[in-house]
């Protein structure tokens, strides 16, 4: 019995703090993901998602596109940053519901002609084991220049 208790203690003590999935931990993962995006560090973004992450882009008629898996997400983000090197995103508000974070975010960028643009959107991030397991992006609202 004592061995079982000690074994359980060792396993729990070895579990990373992020795997506890507290509210603060989920927010820290979200903040780190946005920081990696803003640093245009696709590899760091990949470290913050599960291997089988599902990223779904929703349109008015349903699913527009999706990316399955961390490797595909990293490759997709590298292309995105190459095409849009001025892209940045900020968290405007967060509502937490268990392991899901509903986020209102603003993306901003500069066009090839130098014009500043931005749009807001809603996204839902599902956190599991201290990393992002799924994201659903809803259609964006383009803001006036």
Secondary structure, DSSP 8 states (H G I E B T S, - for coil): -HHHHHHHHHHHHHS-GGGG--HHHHHHHHHHHHHHHHTT-HHHHHHTEEEEEEEEEEETTEEEEEEESHHHHHHHHHHHHHH-TT-EEEEEEEEEETTEEEEEEEEEEE-TTS-EEEEEEEEEEEEETTEEEEEEE---EE---
